[in-house]
């Protein structure tokens, strides 16, 4: 599985505006809605699911990375949005550092395997400091997508 297999290319931004955890999640969900990857009528339910998951423990894994994720009965396929915050956002990270790279992942209720594979794939790719730095310095969505095209097998 590669990130391009589940990333909604129209839901990518190199310039997240939000400065609070809840707002980042809303902004990324709005990207998925605008792209047509999820229906507008489930926006608030999806945000509720993602915030409930955050309440269990932060999805910020350190090194400037957060992977907010959740499963929702109204989502029909595994999909993701990707946003980069130049300023960084306090996301209650394990290392206490602000998060800059946000992969928001949503999946159908019954997709445990693909959901876990996607989380593992994102985590593995973002362990590479050069790749993280390149994502953070990308000027726009095109630059981010070009980086992802180079994703190793």
C-alpha positions in Angstrom: 0.0 0.0 0.0 1.3 3.4 -0.9 0.0 6.8 0.3 -1.2 7.8 -3.1 -3.6 4.7 -2.9 -5.7 6.5 -0.2 -4.7 10.2 -0.2 -7.3 12.5 -1.7 -5.0 14.6 -3.9 -7.5 17.5 -3.9 -7.4 17.5 -0.1 -3.7 18.6 0.3 -2.5 21.9 1.5 1.0 23.3 2.3 -0.6 26.2 4.2 -2.9 25.1 7.1 -4.3 28.3 8.7 -5.5 26.7 12.0 -3.7 27.2 15.2 -5.7 24.9 17.5 -6.1 21.1 17.5 -9.9 21.2 16.9 -9.6 23.8 14.1 -6.9 21.7 12.3 -9.2 18.7 12.3 -12.1 20.8 11.0 -9.9 22.4 8.3 -8.7 19.0 7.1 -12.2 17.5 7.1 -13.4 20.6 5.1 -10.7 19.8 2.5 -12.1 16.3 2.1 -15.7 17.7 1.8 -14.6 20.3 -0.7 -12.8 17.6 -2.7 -15.9 15.5 -2.7 -14.2 12.6 -0.8 -16.8 12.8 2.0 -20.3 14.2 1.9 -21.0 17.6 3.4 -23.9 16.1 5.5 -21.5 14.0 7.5 -19.0 16.8 8.2 -20.0 17.3 11.8 -20.3 13.6 12.6 -16.8 13.0 11.2 -15.3 15.8 13.2 -17.1 14.4 16.3 -15.5 10.9 15.6 -12.0 12.4 15.2 -12.2 14.6 18.3 -13.5 11.6 20.3 -10.4 9.6 19.1 -8.2 12.6 20.2 -9.9 12.5 23.6 -8.6 9.0 24.1 -5.0 10.2 23.5 -3.3 12.5 21.2 -2.5 11.2 17.7 0.6 13.5 17.5 3.4 11.0 17.5 6.3 13.4 17.8 8.9 14.8 15.4 6.3 17.3 14.2 3.8 14.7 13.0 0.1 14.1 13.9 -2.1 11.5 12.3 -5.7 12.2 13.5 -7.7 9.3 12.4 -11.1 7.6 13.0 -13.7 5.2 11.6 -17.2 6.4 10.7 -20.2 4.4 9.5 -20.9 7.1 6.9 -17.5 6.8 5.2 -17.4 4.4 2.3 -13.7 4.1 1.6 -10.3 4.8 3.3 -9.3 8.3 2.5 -6.9 10.9 3.8 -6.2 14.6 3.7 -2.7 16.1 4.2 -1.9 19.5 5.6 1.3 21.3 6.6 1.4 24.1 9.1 4.4 26.4 8.8 3.9 27.8 12.3 3.2 24.5 14.0 0.3 23.6 16.2 0.2 22.3 19.8 -1.3 18.9 19.3 -0.4 17.4 22.7 2.5 15.5 21.1 4.4 12.8 23.0 7.6 14.9 22.7 6.0 18.2 23.6 6.9 19.7 20.2 4.4 21.4 17.9 3.1 19.4 15.0 3.7 20.6 11.5 2.6 17.7 9.3 -1.0 16.4 9.6 -2.3 13.3 7.9 -6.0 13.0 8.6 -7.2 9.5 7.9 -10.8 8.4 7.9 -12.1 4.9 7.2 -15.3 2.8 7.2 -16.2 1.1 10.4 -15.3 -2.4 9.1 -11.9 -1.6 7.6 -9.5 -2.6 10.4 -6.8 -4.0 8.0 -6.5 -1.2 5.5 -6.9 1.4 8.3 -3.9 -0.1 10.2 -1.9 -0.6 7.1 -2.4 3.1 6.1 -1.4 4.3 9.6 1.7 2.1 9.5 2.6 3.3 6.0 2.3 7.0 7.0 4.4 6.4 10.2 7.1 4.5 8.2 7.4 7.2 5.6 7.5 10.1 8.1 10.3 8.5 10.1 12.6 9.8 7.3 13.9 13.2 8.5 14.7 14.3 5.0 11.2 13.5 3.8 9.6 15.3 6.8 11.8 18.4 6.1 11.0 18.3 2.4 7.2 18.1 3.2 7.5 21.1 5.6 9.4 23.2 3.1 7.0 22.4 0.2 5.6 25.7 -1.2 2.3 24.3 -2.3 0.1 21.2 -2.7 1.8 20.5 -6.1 5.2 20.3 -4.3 3.8 18.0 -1.7 2.2 15.7 -4.3 5.5 15.7 -6.3 7.3 14.5 -3.1 4.7 11.8 -2.6 5.2 10.6 -6.2 8.8 9.7 -5.1 7.5 7.5 -2.3 9.6 4.3 -2.1 8.0 0.9 -2.3 
